[in-house]
Amino acid sequence: MGRYNRAVVLEQIQRVDGISRLDIAEHTGLTPQTVSGIVRKLLDEGIVREDGSSRVNSGGKPRTTLRVNADAGSAVGLHFDPAELACVVVDLLGRPLVTRRIPTPPGADPAEVVAAMAGLVEDVLAEAAVPRERVLGLGLASPGPIDQEHGMVVAPPQLTHWTRVPMRQLLSAATGLHVTLDNDSTAAAIGERWGGAGRGVANFAYFFFGTGIGGGLILNHQVYRGGSFNAAEFGHTSVTQGGLECYCGNRGCLETLVSSAAVRAETRRRLSAGGASALTGPFRADPESIDIAAIVAASRAGDPLATGVLEEAAGYIASVVVNVVNVTDVDLVVLGGHGIRHLEELYVDTVRAAVATRVMSRHIRVVDVTLSPLGADAAAIGAAALVLHSTYSPQLSALLSD
C-alpha cells in the first residue's frame, strides 16, 4: 500500500504543472499527513522539487507548489520497426533530449538487430551526456504479438523468420540496462498518457499508424492489456465481408485496407483498371512512383481517383473508431504514428465527424478526436515512457498482488 500511495502522489505531481500538498490530498483522498510524509521522501530523493513559488487559497495561508524534478533521472526508449530503429532519451517528464534513427539491419537477423540497438543506445546516451547511474532503464517498443511473461517477441508479421525471440534478455545483456518490453502501439499510448494528448485523461483510445495499424487503451488511468497482454489490435477489426486475407488469419481487416501499402495498392489497382487520373502517366512510366506523397499531392490538386481512395480509407478508419468508442465509452481518441504522415487532416476530420454523429453517447458528451503531438516519434517516446510508467505510475495489478 505504501508503494502504491507513493506512486499516486507522484503521478499527481507529474500530471499537474504545479500542485500543493493539500491539493494532492484533496484529489487522491489520502490524508494530509500521508501526503506530507511521501512528499518529504520524494524531496529527499531529489525526484520532486519545491519551485519556490506559492499561491494563496482564498482565506488560507500560502501553499508551496511541487513539481517533478525533470533532471533527476532519464529513460531510454527504442522503437523496433522492420524498416527502422529509433532511439530517444527522455527526462522524468517524458521530454525528449536526443533522438536518433538508423535503418534496421538488412535481413533483420535477431543478433544483428540487438547489436545495432545496443550501439544506438550507447550513441544516444553519449550525445545526451546522461550518466549511466541516472538511467532508470530501457524501454523497447516492438511489433506484436508479445509474450510479456517471458519477454519475447513471438511472431511479428513483417519478420516471418522470428519465432519467440527473447528480446528482453538479449537487449539487457547487450546494454547492461533493465529492459521493459511492450507492443509498439501500447507503448505509444503510454507515451501519449505520460506527455502527449492523453495526459490527465482517464479514458482514451490510441490508434497507431506504422508499417501496420495497432492501438492502445487507457481505461480509468490504467493501461488495458487484456489476458495475453495484446489487447487493442484495432488494425485487425474486420471492416468488409470477404475482403483480403490478412496475415492474422482474418479477412477484411482494417490494416489490409488503410495501411500505407494498402492505399498504394488500391490506387495502382484503380489506375490499372483505367481510372481517369492525373496519376495515369506517371503510373505507366513507373508504377513504383505512385507512393503516398504522390497520391496525397494528386488529391490536393483535385484528382478524383486519388481523392476517392483516400476518402474511402478515412471512412474505414472512422467506422472502426466508432465501434471502439461505442464498446469502451472513452473520452478521447488519438491518432498518431509515422504512417499517418501527409494524411493527418483528412483522417482526423473524417473520424471527428463520424464520432460526432454515429456514437451512442453523443447526446451526453462529445468525444474528442485529436492528432498526437508526439508525431512520428510516438513509439520511441512511448518506449521510454514504459520505464517511467512502470516506475512511477500507480499500478492496480501491483497493489492487488501485494
N, C-alpha and C positions, 0 to 999 in steps of 0.2 A: 504494500500500500504506500510505503514511503517513497519508493522509486516512481510509482505511478503519479503520486501527488507532485513530486518534483518535476516530472515531465509536463504535467498540467500547467503548473506555474510558468515554466519556461516557454511553453507554447503560447501562453497569453502574452508574455513579453515580446516574443518573436512576431506574433500576429499583429499586434497593435504598435504603431510608431510612437512609443512613449506611453507608459501606463504606471499608475501608482500602486503601492501595496494594497491599499484599501479597495481600489477598483478591481484588482485581481481577486480579492476575497469576495467581492460582490458578484463578479462574473462566474466564479467557479463554485461557490458555495463552501469553500474552505474557510476556516476561522482565520481572523486576522493574525492570531498568534502562530498558526501553522504556516501561513504565507510568510510572515516575517522571518521565521526560522529557516525556511527554504531559501528565501532571498539572501539571507546573511551568508549561507554556504555558497550560493552562486556567485556572490560578490567576492568571497574569499578565493574561489577558484578562478576568478577573472572572466567567467563566462558572461556575466551581466555587469553593467556599469550604471552608476548614477551620473546623469549628464550635467548635474549642477543647476539645472533649471527646475522651477517648481510652478505650480499653479494653485490658485486659491479656490476651494469649493465655497459656494455661497454660504456664508455663516460659519465656515470652518477654517481650520488652520491650513497652511500650505502643505501640499503633498509632493514629495520628491518623485521625480519621473525616472523610471527604469527603462533601460534599453539593452538589447543584446550587444555584447562587445564583439563586433564582427571580426576583429583581428585576433581573437583568442584561439582560433583553430581554422583548419581548412579541410576540404574533402576533394577527392579526385573522382571525376566521372568519365567513363568510357562508353561510347556507343559503338557497338559492333554491327555494322551493316555489311552485307555481302560485297558491296562496291566500295565502301569507305569506312575508315576508323576515325572517329572524332573523339578528342580528349579535352577536358576542361578542368581547371582548378577553381573552386569557389570558396568564398569566405563563409562565416557562420550564418549569414543572411541569404546564402544561396546566390550571391552576386559573382558573376564570372570574373576571374582575374586574368587568366590566359586561356586561349582556345587554339588548338591546332588540329589539322586534318591531314591524313595520308591515305593513299589508296590501299585497300585490303590486298594483301599479297596474292598474286595470281594463283589460281588453283585452290586457295583458301585451305591449305593443309593446317590442321589444328596447331601443330608445333610451330609452324612459321607464323601463324596468326598471333599466338601467345607471345612469341619473341618480338614481333612488331609492336604489340600492345605494350610490353614491358619497356621497350625503347622509347615509345611515345610518352609514357608516363614519366620516365626519367627526364626527357627533354622539357616537358611542360613544367614539372616541379622546379627544374633548374632555371627556366625562364621566369617563373613566378617568384623565385628566390624564397620558397617556402621550406623551412627546416623540416626534416622527417618527423621530429618529435611533435610537431604541431599538426601532422596529418592524421585525421581521425580514421580514415580508411578509404577504400577504393570501391566505387560502385560500378557494376558492369550491366549495361542495358543491352540485351541480346534478343534476336528473333526467337520467338517461342516455337513450340511449347518448351517450358522449363520444368525440370524436376527440382523443386525448391529444397526438398529434404536432403538430397544428395549433391546439390549444386551443379546439376548437369544441364547442358543444352541437349535436348533429346533428338529432335529430327527437324531442324529448320528447313523450310521448303526450298529456299534458294541454295542450300548446301546439302545436296542429296547424299553425299558420302559421309556426312557427320551423323554418328549414332551414339547417343549417350556419352558425349564428351564431357569430362569432369572439369569444366572451365573454372569454377571457383577455386578448386585445389591447384590447378595448373598455374593460374594467374597469381594466386597468393604466393606460391613458391617462386615464381619468376620476379615478383616485385617486392616481396617481403612485407606486403601490406595486407591487412584484413580485408577480404573481398565480400561484398554484398551483391548477389546476383538477382536480376529480375527481368521479366519480359520488357522489351523496349517501350511498348505502349503504356504499361503500368508505370514504368519509371518516368515517362514523360508526364503522366497525370500527377505523380507525386511532385515532380518539379514544378508543375503548374500550381499545385497546392502550396508549395513552400514559398515560391517567389514570383508567381505569374498571376493570371486572371482568376485562378481559383483560391487565392489567398484569403482566408477567413470565410470561405463559402462552405457550408455544412454538407451540401449535396450537389455534386456536379458530375457530368459525363464528359470524357475527353475522347475525341476522335483523332487518332494519329494516322497521318498520311505519310508513309515512307515508300520503300520498294513495294510493300503491300499496304494493307489497311488494318489497323488494330484499334484498341481502345482501352480506357481505364475508367473505373468508377470510384468515386469518393462518396460514401454514404455515412451520414452522421459523423463527419470528420474522420472516418476510418476508411482505409483502403479496402475495398471489397475484392477479394481474390478468388473466392469460390473454393470448392472442395479439393481441386487439384492445383490450385494457385494459378489458373489460366483463364480466369473469368474475363468477360467483356470483349470477346472476339467479334466485334461488330462487323468486321470485314467478311465474316462467314455467316452472315444472315442471308437467307435466300430471298431474292428480290423478284426473280422471274421464274415461272414454271418451265421446266425443260430447257433451262439455259445451259451455258457451257459447263462442262465438268470441271470442278475445282480440285486442286491437289489435296484438299482436306477430305474429299470423298463426297462432298455435297455438289449440288448443281445450282446454277444461277446465283452464286454468291455475289455480294456487293463488290468484293475485290476483283472478280472476273469482269466487272462492268465499268469500274471507275478508277482503277489504278492507272498510273501513267502509261503502262504498257497496254492496258485495255483500251484507253482513249486513242492512243496511236493506232492500234489495230483496227478499231471501229472506223476511224477516219479513212484509213487506207482501203478498208473493205468498201466503203461507200464510193470512194474515188475509183476503185477498180470496176465498180458496177456502173460507172458512167455518170455519177452525180455531178451536176454543174457546180463548179467551184473555181476560184482563183488559184487553188492549190493543184489543179489538174496538170498544168505544165510542169511545175517543179516535181510533182509525183512521177510523171512519166520519165523525166530526166534522171531522177534519183529518189526512189521510194523512201530511203532512209532519211532524206532531208525533211520529211514530214514528221517533225517532233512536236512536243508540247508547245514550245515557244512559237513555232510556225503556225500551229493550229490556233493558238490564242491571238496571235497577230492578225490572222485572217478573219477571225470572228470579230475583233475590234474594228476591222475595216468594213464590216457588214456582210461578210461571206455567209450565205445561208447554210451551206453544208457544215462548215466548222461550228457555227453557232448552234446548229441543231444537235451535233454530237455533244458539245459541252453542256448545253441546257438539259439534255437527256441525262447525262451523268450527274449533274447537280440535282435533278429530280429524284434519281435513285438514292442519293445520299440523304436527301430531305425525308424520304419515306422511312428509311431506317432510323433516322434521328427521331422522327415522330413516334415510331414504335418503342424506342428506348425510353423516351420521355414518358410515354403512357405506362410503361411497365415499372419504371423506377421512381417517377414523380420527382425528378431532380429539379433544382432551381436554375441551373446554368448548364449550357452546352458550349464546349470549347473545341474549336477546330485548329489543328496545328500539324507541324512536321514539314520536312523539306519537300514532300510530294505534293503539297498544295500550292507551291510557288507558281505565280502568274494567274492562279485561279481563285485567289483569296476572296475578292469582292463578290464574284459570281456565286461561289458556294455559300458564303455567309449570308448574302441577301436571300438566296433561294431557301435556305434552311430556316432563316428567321421568318420568312413569310409563311412557310408551312407550319412551323410551330405556333405561330400566332393564330392560325385558322383551323388547324386539324388536331390539336392536342385537347384531350378531355378537360384538363384543368385550366384551360384558357379563360374561362369565365370567373375563375377565382383569383388567379395571378398570372402575370406574364413571365414566361420562361425566357431568360436572356440567352442570346447566342452571340458568341464573340470569337475573334481570331486570337490565337495565342500570341502574347507579346514576346515569347521566347523564340519564335520563328524556327529556323532550320536547326537551331541548337537545342531544341526541346528535349530530345532523348539524352544527349550528353549531359546537359544541366540536370535533367531528371535522374540520371545515374548517380551524380554527385549528391543530389537531394536524397537518394536512397539511404546514404550514410547518415545524413543529418536527421532524416525522418526516423530511422531505427534507433538513433542515439538519443534524440531529444523530444520526440513526439510521444504522447501517451498512447500505449497500445493496450486495447482491452484484452487481447489474447494473452499478453504477458500478465496482466492483472489476474485473469481467471486461472492461469496456470499456477501462479503463486498461491 
